Amino acid sequence: MKLNDNQKKILHDKLPTLLKHGCSSCSGSQFQASDELFEIRSFNGGNMIIGGTPLIPMIILVCSDCGYMHFFNAIVLGIVSTSEDHSK
């Protein structure tokens, strides 16, 4: 799901604090932020479960030097509310 303008602003405002110590892999300081939300779902023995399993929305920041991907919980960052309808 693409970030809307408000979500992009929230992410932009939080970027300076997210990786203030640099990349945890190479210590690089340049990152690319995805403009989409991704999700992690709980593992169920390799079986695909549609619905009924917890999903964690996340933002991905990618180190421009080494490509290491840093994952951040979008709910904790305030980009996604647990009460929003995200089906639209």
C-alpha positions in Angstrom: 0.0 0.0 0.0 1.4 3.4 -1.0 1.9 6.0 1.8 -0.5 8.9 1.6 0.8 12.5 2.0 0.2 12.6 5.8 2.0 9.3 6.3 5.0 10.5 4.2 5.2 13.6 6.4 5.2 11.5 9.6 8.0 9.3 8.1 10.0 12.3 6.9 9.8 13.9 10.4 11.0 10.7 12.1 13.8 9.9 9.7 16.5 11.8 11.5 16.0 9.8 14.7 15.5 6.3 13.1 19.1 5.7 12.0 21.0 8.4 13.8 23.9 6.0 14.4 24.1 5.0 10.7 23.6 1.6 9.1 24.1 -1.3 11.5 25.9 -3.3 8.8 28.3 -0.8 7.2 27.9 2.4 9.3 26.7 4.3 6.1 24.6 7.4 6.6 22.6 7.6 3.4 19.2 5.8 3.2 16.3 5.4 0.8 12.9 5.2 2.3 10.2 3.1 0.6 7.0 5.0 -0.2 5.0 1.8 0.5 3.9 -0.1 3.5 4.9 -3.8 3.7 3.7 -6.4 6.1 5.1 -9.3 8.1 2.8 -12.1 9.0 3.2 -14.9 11.5 4.8 -18.1 10.2 2.4 -21.1 10.0 4.5 -24.0 9.0 4.8 -22.9 5.4 1.1 -22.8 4.9 -0.5 -19.7 3.5 -3.2 -18.4 5.8 -5.5 -15.7 4.5 -7.1 -13.7 7.3 -7.1 -14.6 11.0 -3.3 -14.2 11.5 -1.6 -11.1 12.9 0.0 -8.8 10.4 2.7 -6.2 11.3 2.8 -3.2 8.9 6.3 -1.9 8.4 8.4 0.7 6.7 11.7 -0.3 5.1 14.8 2.0 4.9 17.5 0.7 2.7 21.2 1.7 3.1 22.4 3.4 0.0 25.9 2.0 0.5 25.4 -1.7 1.2 21.7 -2.3 0.6 21.0 -3.5 4.1 17.3 -3.2 4.9 16.2 -1.7 8.2 12.6 -2.6 9.2 10.5 -0.4 11.4 7.0 -1.0 12.8 4.6 1.5 11.1 2.2 1.4 14.1 5.0 2.3 16.6 6.1 5.1 14.3 2.5 6.5 14.2 2.3 6.0 10.4 -0.5 3.4 10.7 -3.3 3.4 13.3 -4.6 0.1 14.6 -8.2 1.5 14.2 -7.9 2.5 10.5 -9.6 0.5 7.7 -6.7 -0.3 5.3 -8.8 -2.2 2.8 -9.4 0.9 0.7 
